[in-house]
């Protein structure tokens, strides 16, 4: 799993403005155990507002989706995505906005999806309800963004307004992409 680690000299851009609308996240469970490295800990949720948290979630989602691109046969083979290691760990969305698929993939099978199909894939990547535990689920369990999203859903299960606002904000960003993985409930 690739996890986004922020350069200490570089701040992630804040992409969302839900705090201005009076929205707040309920506190999430936070492991403050002594086995955690204090230098890599990103701080508690109390130190960040909703916009920081969901912007970080968005950046991690972009990285995780890129890291889960299929490989050519074996796990050790090259990914079908044409990206170098630095692009793979970058939250840059440019690859998703490139509609010239030969620039993006070594080999690709695609079809033009309807708005409903895009919405279905999006809802699999970022479901509105806690994910059902499947015994044979691929990729989601290894995605840090998905684990964080499940924690946000759990902590805010009684606040549908916040979840809807986050979903709507993320959907607005996804709709700027030229392509989207054909995510399903059981796999990315």
N, C-alpha and C positions, 0 to 999 in steps of 0.2 A: 504494500500500500504506500502510496506517495502522500506525504503530509506536507502541507504548506507551512514553511518556516519563514517568518518574516525577517528580513535583514534589519538589524537593529538601527541602521542609519536611514531606513526607508519606511515610510508609513503607507499602509494600504489606503487607497482612495475610498472614501465613503461614498457609496453608490445610491443610498436610499435615504429618504427623509420622512420616516414614519414617526419619529419623535415629535416633529412639528405638528403632527396630527393628533397628538396626545396619546399615542400608543406606547405601551411599555410591556416588556416581557416579565412573566413571573420568574422568580429565582429558580434556577435549575440546581439539581443535586451537584455538589462539587466535592471531588475527592481531594482532600488536603493532607493526605497521608505523608508520613516522613520519607517514603520512598520516592517521592516526586522531586525532580531536579528544579530547584527554585529559579535557576537562570532561564530555563525553557518554559516555565509556567507562564501562561499569558495573563495571569491575574484573574480576580474573581469577576463575576458578572456585574457585581455592584459597581465596579470601576468603569464599566462601559455601558453606553446606552444601546437601545435597540438597533440603531443605525450601524454602529460599529459591529455588533454581534452578527447581524444578518449580512452585512457586507463581507465580513470574514467568512461566513457560511457560503456565500456566493463564490468567493474566490476559491475556497476549498472544493466546492462542487465542480467548478471548471477544471481544476487540476485532477480531481478524481475521475471525471468522465474521460479525460484524455488518457489517464493511466490505465483505464479499463478497456481501451480499444483492443480488438482482437489481434492476436499474433498470427503469423503465417505458419500454421501447423502446430508447433510446439511452443511452450511457454518461454523457451530461451531464444526463439526466432524473433526476427524484427517485427515490430508492430506494422499493421497496415497503414497507420497514420504516418505521414512524412514529417516527423518532428525530431529535433535533436534533444539531448538530455535536458538542456536548459529550458527549452520550450515546454517540455513535459512537466516541469515543476513550476512553471510560471502560470499565474492566474490570467494571463492574456487570452482574450476571447477571439482574437483575429482569425484563428483557424476555423472557427465556427461561422464566421461571417464571410468566408471565402467560398463563393458559389462555383468556382472552377475546380471541381472535384479531383481532376488529375494532379493539381497542385497540392492537394490535401492527402490523397491516398495513393499507395503503391498499386492497389487493386481494390475495386469497390463494386458492390452490387447495391443499387439504389432504386428507389421509385419515388415519385413525387407524392407527398402525403397531403391529405386534406387538412383543414384546420382542426377537424375532430380527431384525426390521427395524431397530429402534433400535440393536441391537448391530452390525449391518452398517454402518449410517451412522457409528456411533462408530468402528468399525475402519477406515473410510476416512479419517476425520478424524485419527485417531491410530493408524496401522498398527503392528503388532508387528514388522514387518520393514522393512528399507530399501525405499523406494518404487522401483518399476521406472521407468525414465526413459521417459516417453511423449512422442511428438512432438506430440500434440494434447491437452494437459492444461490444464484451465482452473482458475485461481485458486490452486491449491496453491503454485505457484512464487512467487507474489507474497505469500504469507503468511509473515511472520517466524516465527510459532510453528512452522510446518511445517519450515522450514529448521533451526531449533534442534532440533526433535524428531529430524530425520534425523541431525544431529550427535551427539545423545545416543545414538541407536540404534547409530551407527557406533562410537562410543567404548566402548559397553557391549555389543557384539555377543556377547561371551563370558560375559555375566552376565545370563542370562534372569530370574533372581530379581528383580533391580532393575527391569527392564523390566516384568515382570508386576506388581510392586507399584505402579509408577507408573500403569500401565493400570488396575489395580483401583481405585486412589484417584481417578483421573479419572472412571472409570465411575460410582463412587458419587456424584460431583457431578452428572454428566450426568443420572442417574436422578432427580434432584430437579427437573429442568426439566419444563415442561409440553409443550414442543415442541422439535423438533430439525430442522435442515435435512436434506433427503433427499440426503445426500452420497453420491457414487458414487466409484469409483476414479479416474475421469478429470475430476471436477468437484465443486465445492461447490455 
